[in-house]
């Protein structure tokens, strides 16, 4: 069955307001407009702002611009991850769609993790500055709302331009890209941008890190949307385009298998290399023992990747292992549909991979990295953190079943 996707074309970069504008433009003929968006944003129960959307013309190209207008006397919003999570979850209890809540939480979760790594603090204690402002919170929730209304199942993005110079922040003037942005863009294709200025904002980077893959798939195009930025660029129109279409399931079945045989790397160095290959876009990376020439024992590194990431993955293998060549071939695979759900546990949020089985049943497994982080952050064993995650998941399932029974 075809998958509805969104592909972001970012020659001028990406920000939260440009993303919302492009998605609203793409949904203009489907009743996805700023009035309906504003109605649901009111569920955040944040005072002192309103949203607007106006036509824009940039370099002769028609687009939309999206604005979050904050009243001068508006109360300060919550600025740490814990408080923002509560704000969004409370909106869900007031009626904000579950898919919108889940996507928005994923965006702030990856941002909190990035800020936590940069500043050496617990993600729960991260204090957002620019991204904790009302307009940024609204941009994230509005982006999630648009994707949900458009029925987008997966997002993709092409190469991102890296600006130069400095940008004013709550921490003073910082180099572009800002540290949080640079951390979030790990694993994405980037290219140098002409001229000074910020091209990818922390909000834009967080949206991509949480919701998009760095790839350019072949798909059937349905409609497009164009969002306008606020800054004038001398060398290009400051526009973000989004292409909405369908990705045929067969496309997902064609992958490249990339192999390299290695006999002169330590396990630590090989492990590091595997991590870099995954960051380059590999769908899976495995290492198995093999017998090589002259009866030497070695390791066979195997990576699976989408056709449009073959060059990047092959480069990563050659860059981060001692191999002087790789083999690759096109193979078929069958992959079950899956999605990620974020579950609140007593040790923090844990992402679950939920898989739909052929008989219609679903299985779920907590993500290792989240369980490991929860265990380390709270000084408990991995087994205890995993058990808490499974208990929280089971509670969610029982609540859904009870809600379904009540509806009947």
C-alpha positions as CSV (number, residue, x, y, z in Angstrom):
1,X,0.0,0.0,0.0
2,X,1.4,3.4,-0.9
3,X,2.8,5.6,1.9
4,X,2.1,9.3,2.1
5,X,5.3,11.3,2.4
6,X,6.6,14.8,2.5
7,X,9.9,15.8,0.9
8,X,11.5,19.1,2.0
9,X,13.5,21.0,-0.5
10,X,15.8,23.4,1.4
11,X,18.1,25.4,-0.8
12,X,17.7,28.4,1.5
13,X,17.5,26.4,4.7
14,X,14.7,25.7,7.1
15,X,13.0,27.2,10.1
16,X,9.9,26.5,12.1
17,X,7.7,29.2,10.6
18,X,8.8,28.4,7.0
19,X,7.9,24.7,7.6
20,X,4.4,25.6,8.9
21,X,3.9,28.0,5.9
22,X,4.9,25.4,3.3
23,X,2.7,22.7,4.8
24,X,-0.3,25.1,5.1
25,X,0.3,26.0,1.4
26,X,0.4,22.3,0.5
27,X,-2.9,21.7,2.3
28,X,-4.7,24.8,0.9
29,X,-7.2,22.8,-1.1
30,X,-7.9,20.3,1.7
31,X,-9.3,22.6,4.4
32,X,-6.0,22.7,6.1
33,X,-5.8,26.4,6.9
34,X,-4.7,28.8,9.6
35,X,-8.2,29.2,11.1
36,X,-8.5,25.5,11.8
37,X,-4.9,25.5,13.1
38,X,-5.5,28.4,15.4
39,X,-8.6,26.6,16.8
40,X,-6.5,23.6,17.8
41,X,-3.5,25.7,19.0
42,X,-5.9,27.2,21.6
43,X,-5.8,23.8,23.3
44,X,-2.3,24.6,24.5
45,X,-3.9,27.0,26.9
46,X,-1.1,29.5,26.4
47,X,-2.2,33.2,26.6
48,X,-0.9,36.1,24.7
49,X,-0.5,35.0,21.1
50,X,-2.3,34.5,17.8
51,X,-1.3,33.1,14.4
52,X,-1.6,34.5,11.0
53,X,-0.8,33.5,7.4
54,X,-0.5,35.8,4.5
55,X,0.4,35.4,0.8
56,X,4.0,36.3,0.0
57,X,5.9,36.9,-3.3
58,X,9.6,36.1,-3.3
59,X,11.7,36.5,-6.4
60,X,8.4,36.3,-8.4
61,X,7.3,33.1,-6.7
62,X,4.0,32.8,-4.9
63,X,4.3,31.5,-1.3
64,X,2.8,31.7,2.1
65,X,4.3,33.3,5.2
66,X,3.3,32.2,8.7
67,X,3.6,34.4,11.8
68,X,3.2,33.8,15.5
69,X,2.3,37.2,16.9
70,X,3.1,37.4,20.6
71,X,1.5,40.1,22.8
72,X,3.9,42.4,24.6
73,X,2.3,41.6,27.9
74,X,2.1,37.8,27.3
75,X,3.2,35.7,30.3
76,X,6.4,33.8,29.9
77,X,5.9,30.2,28.7
78,X,7.5,27.2,30.4
79,X,11.1,26.9,29.3
80,X,12.4,23.5,30.5
81,X,11.7,20.2,28.8
82,X,9.6,18.8,31.7
83,X,7.3,21.8,31.7
84,X,6.9,21.9,27.9
85,X,6.1,18.2,27.9
86,X,3.4,18.8,30.5
87,X,2.0,21.7,28.4
88,X,1.7,19.5,25.3
89,X,0.4,16.5,27.1
90,X,-2.3,18.6,28.8
91,X,-3.3,19.9,25.4
92,X,-3.8,16.3,24.4
93,X,-6.1,15.7,27.3
94,X,-8.1,18.7,26.2
95,X,-8.5,17.2,22.7
96,X,-5.4,17.9,20.7
97,X,-5.0,14.9,18.4
98,X,-2.7,12.1,19.7
99,X,-0.6,12.1,16.6
100,X,0.0,15.8,16.9
101,X,1.0,15.4,20.6
102,X,3.3,12.5,19.8
103,X,5.2,14.3,16.9
104,X,5.6,17.5,18.9
105,X,7.0,15.6,21.9
106,X,9.5,13.8,19.7
107,X,10.8,17.1,18.4
108,X,11.3,18.6,21.9
109,X,12.7,15.3,23.1
110,X,15.5,15.2,20.5
111,X,16.2,18.9,21.2
112,X,16.5,18.3,25.0
113,X,18.9,15.4,24.4
114,X,21.1,17.5,22.1
115,X,21.1,20.5,24.5
116,X,21.8,18.1,27.4
117,X,24.9,16.6,25.6
118,X,26.2,20.1,24.7
119,X,25.8,21.5,28.3
120,X,26.5,18.2,30.2
121,X,23.2,18.1,32.0
122,X,20.2,15.9,32.3
123,X,17.8,16.4,29.4
124,X,15.0,16.7,32.0
125,X,16.7,19.8,33.3
126,X,17.5,21.5,30.0
127,X,16.3,25.1,30.0
128,X,15.3,26.1,26.5
129,X,15.8,29.7,25.5
130,X,14.9,30.6,21.9
131,X,13.2,27.3,21.3
132,X,11.3,27.6,24.5
133,X,9.7,30.9,23.4
134,X,6.0,31.0,22.6
135,X,6.6,31.3,18.8
136,X,8.9,28.2,18.7
137,X,6.5,26.1,20.8
138,X,3.7,27.0,18.4
139,X,5.9,26.4,15.4
140,X,6.6,22.8,16.5
141,X,3.0,22.0,17.4
142,X,1.7,23.6,14.2
143,X,4.2,21.6,12.1
144,X,3.0,18.4,13.8
145,X,-0.6,19.4,13.3
146,X,-0.1,20.0,9.6
147,X,1.7,16.7,9.1
148,X,-1.1,14.9,10.9
149,X,-3.8,16.6,8.9
150,X,-2.0,15.9,5.6
151,X,-1.7,12.2,6.6
152,X,2.0,12.2,6.3
153,X,3.6,9.0,7.4
154,X,7.2,9.8,6.7
155,X,9.3,12.9,5.9
156,X,12.5,13.2,3.8
157,X,14.9,16.1,3.3
158,X,17.7,16.8,0.8
159,X,21.0,18.5,1.5
160,X,20.9,21.4,4.0
161,X,22.9,24.6,3.5
162,X,25.2,25.6,6.4
163,X,25.4,29.3,7.0
164,X,28.4,31.2,8.3
165,X,29.0,34.0,10.7
166,X,27.4,34.4,14.1
167,X,23.9,34.5,15.5
168,X,22.6,36.3,18.6
169,X,21.4,34.0,21.3
170,X,20.6,34.0,25.1
171,X,24.2,32.7,25.5
172,X,25.6,35.6,23.5
173,X,26.8,35.6,19.9
174,X,27.5,32.0,18.8
175,X,29.0,30.7,15.6
176,X,26.6,29.5,12.8
177,X,25.4,26.8,12.9
178,X,24.7,27.1,16.6
179,X,26.0,24.2,18.8
180,X,22.5,22.7,19.2
181,X,21.8,22.9,15.5
182,X,25.2,21.3,14.6
183,X,24.5,18.5,17.1
184,X,21.0,17.9,15.6
185,X,22.3,17.9,12.0
186,X,24.6,14.9,12.6
187,X,23.8,12.3,9.9
188,X,22.2,14.8,7.5
189,X,23.8,15.9,4.2
190,X,25.0,19.5,4.4
191,X,26.6,21.9,1.9
192,X,28.3,25.2,2.4
193,X,26.0,28.3,1.9
194,X,27.1,31.6,0.4
195,X,26.9,34.6,2.5
196,X,26.6,35.1,6.2
197,X,23.6,34.3,8.4
198,X,21.7,31.4,10.0
199,X,20.1,29.2,7.4
200,X,19.0,26.2,9.6
201,X,17.5,27.3,12.9
202,X,17.5,25.1,16.0
203,X,13.7,24.6,15.6
204,X,14.1,23.6,12.0
205,X,16.9,21.2,12.8
206,X,14.9,19.6,15.7
207,X,11.9,19.1,13.4
208,X,14.1,17.3,10.8
209,X,16.0,15.2,13.4
210,X,12.8,14.0,15.0
211,X,10.6,13.6,11.9
212,X,12.6,13.3,8.7
213,X,15.2,11.1,7.0
214,X,18.1,12.5,5.0
215,X,17.2,10.9,1.6
216,X,15.7,11.8,-1.8
217,X,13.3,8.9,-2.7
218,X,11.5,8.4,-6.0
219,X,7.8,9.0,-5.4
220,X,4.5,10.0,-7.1
221,X,4.0,13.7,-6.6
222,X,0.5,15.0,-5.6
223,X,1.0,18.6,-4.6
224,X,3.5,21.2,-3.4
225,X,3.7,24.0,-0.9
226,X,6.0,26.9,-0.6
227,X,6.8,28.8,2.6
228,X,8.6,32.2,2.8
229,X,11.2,33.1,5.3
230,X,11.6,36.6,6.8
231,X,15.2,37.3,5.9
232,X,16.3,38.6,2.5
233,X,19.1,36.6,0.8
234,X,21.1,38.2,-1.9
235,X,21.9,35.0,-3.8
236,X,18.7,33.0,-3.6
237,X,15.0,33.3,-2.8
238,X,14.4,32.6,0.9
239,X,11.9,29.8,0.3
240,X,11.2,26.3,1.6
241,X,9.3,23.9,-0.6
242,X,7.5,20.8,0.4
243,X,6.5,18.1,-2.0
244,X,3.6,15.8,-1.0
245,X,3.1,12.5,-2.6
246,X,3.0,8.7,-2.4
247,X,5.9,6.3,-2.0
248,X,5.1,2.9,-3.5
249,X,5.7,0.0,-1.1
250,X,7.9,-1.7,-3.7
251,X,10.4,1.2,-3.4
252,X,10.8,0.2,0.2
253,X,11.7,-3.3,-0.8
254,X,14.7,-2.4,-3.0
255,X,17.8,-1.9,-1.0
256,X,21.5,-2.1,-1.5
257,X,23.6,-4.6,0.4
258,X,27.1,-3.2,1.0
259,X,29.9,-5.5,2.2
260,X,33.6,-5.2,3.2
261,X,35.9,-7.8,4.7
262,X,38.3,-6.5,7.4
263,X,41.1,-8.3,9.3
264,X,43.1,-5.5,10.8
265,X,40.8,-3.5,13.1
266,X,40.3,-3.7,16.8
267,X,36.8,-4.3,18.0
268,X,36.6,-0.8,19.5
269,X,37.6,0.8,16.2
270,X,35.2,-1.4,14.2
271,X,32.4,-0.5,16.6
272,X,33.1,3.2,16.1
273,X,33.0,2.7,12.3
274,X,29.7,0.9,12.5
275,X,28.2,3.9,14.4
276,X,29.4,6.3,11.7
277,X,28.0,4.0,9.0
278,X,24.6,4.1,10.7
279,X,24.7,7.8,10.9
280,X,25.4,8.0,7.2
281,X,22.0,6.4,6.6
282,X,22.5,2.7,6.7
283,X,19.2,0.9,7.6
284,X,21.1,-1.9,9.3
285,X,24.8,-2.8,10.0
286,X,26.0,-6.2,11.1
287,X,29.4,-7.8,11.6
288,X,30.1,-11.5,11.3
289,X,33.3,-13.6,11.5
290,X,34.7,-15.0,8.2
291,X,37.8,-16.9,7.0
292,X,39.8,-14.8,4.6
293,X,42.8,-15.5,2.3
294,X,45.7,-17.4,3.8
295,X,43.3,-18.8,6.4
296,X,43.2,-15.5,8.3
297,X,40.2,-14.8,10.5
298,X,38.5,-11.6,9.7
299,X,35.2,-9.8,10.0
300,X,32.6,-9.2,7.3
301,X,30.8,-5.9,7.7
302,X,27.4,-5.8,6.0
303,X,25.2,-2.7,5.7
304,X,21.8,-2.3,4.1
305,X,20.9,1.1,2.7
306,X,18.3,2.8,0.4
307,X,19.4,3.4,-3.2
308,X,19.7,7.1,-2.7
309,X,22.1,6.7,0.3
310,X,24.4,4.2,-1.4
311,X,27.2,6.7,-2.1
312,X,27.1,8.1,1.4
313,X,27.1,4.7,3.1
314,X,29.9,3.4,0.9
315,X,32.0,6.5,1.7
316,X,31.4,6.0,5.4
317,X,32.6,2.4,5.1
318,X,35.8,3.5,3.3
319,X,36.3,6.5,5.6
320,X,35.8,4.8,9.0
321,X,37.1,1.2,8.4
322,X,40.5,-0.1,7.1
323,X,38.8,-1.6,4.0
324,X,40.2,-0.4,0.7
325,X,37.1,-1.3,-1.2
326,X,33.4,-2.3,-0.9
327,X,31.1,-4.7,-2.7
328,X,27.4,-3.8,-3.3
329,X,24.4,-5.3,-5.0
330,X,20.7,-4.6,-5.1
331,X,18.6,-7.0,-3.1
332,X,15.0,-7.4,-2.1
333,X,13.6,-7.3,1.4
334,X,10.2,-7.5,3.1
335,X,9.7,-5.1,6.0
336,X,6.7,-5.0,8.3
337,X,5.0,-1.6,8.9
338,X,6.3,0.0,12.1
339,X,5.9,3.2,14.0
340,X,7.4,4.9,17.0
341,X,5.4,5.8,20.1
342,X,6.7,7.8,23.0
343,X,5.7,6.4,26.4
344,X,6.1,8.2,29.7
345,X,7.6,6.0,32.4
346,X,8.6,6.7,36.0
347,X,12.2,6.9,34.7
348,X,11.4,9.3,31.8
349,X,10.1,9.0,28.3
350,X,10.9,5.9,26.3
351,X,10.3,5.3,22.6
352,X,8.7,2.1,21.6
353,X,9.0,0.5,18.2
354,X,5.5,-0.8,17.4
355,X,5.4,-3.5,14.6
356,X,2.2,-4.5,12.8
357,X,2.3,-8.3,12.2
358,X,0.7,-10.0,9.1
359,X,-2.2,-11.3,11.2
360,X,-3.1,-7.8,12.3
361,X,-1.7,-8.0,15.8
362,X,1.0,-5.6,17.1
363,X,4.2,-6.1,19.0
364,X,6.1,-3.4,20.8
365,X,9.7,-3.2,22.0
366,X,11.3,-0.3,23.9
367,X,14.3,1.3,22.2
368,X,17.6,0.3,23.7
369,X,19.1,3.8,23.8
370,X,16.1,5.3,25.7
371,X,16.1,2.4,28.2
372,X,19.9,2.7,28.7
373,X,19.6,6.5,29.2
374,X,16.8,6.1,31.7
375,X,18.8,3.5,33.7
376,X,21.9,5.7,33.8
377,X,20.0,8.9,34.6
378,X,18.2,7.3,37.5
379,X,20.8,4.9,38.8
380,X,18.8,1.8,38.2
381,X,19.6,-1.4,36.3
382,X,18.8,-1.8,32.7
383,X,16.4,-4.6,33.6
384,X,14.5,-2.4,36.0
385,X,14.2,0.5,33.5
386,X,13.1,-1.9,30.8
387,X,10.5,-3.4,33.1
388,X,9.1,0.0,34.0
389,X,8.9,0.8,30.3
390,X,7.0,-2.4,29.5
391,X,4.6,-1.7,32.5
392,X,3.9,1.8,31.1
393,X,3.3,0.4,27.7
394,X,0.9,-2.3,29.0
395,X,-1.0,0.4,30.9
396,X,-1.4,2.4,27.7
397,X,-2.8,-0.7,25.9
398,X,-5.2,-1.4,28.7
399,X,-6.4,2.3,28.7
400,X,-7.0,2.1,25.0
401,X,-8.9,-1.1,25.3
402,X,-11.0,0.4,28.1
403,X,-11.7,3.5,26.0
404,X,-12.7,1.4,23.0
405,X,-15.1,-0.7,25.2
406,X,-16.6,2.5,26.6
407,X,-17.2,3.8,23.1
408,X,-19.3,0.7,22.3
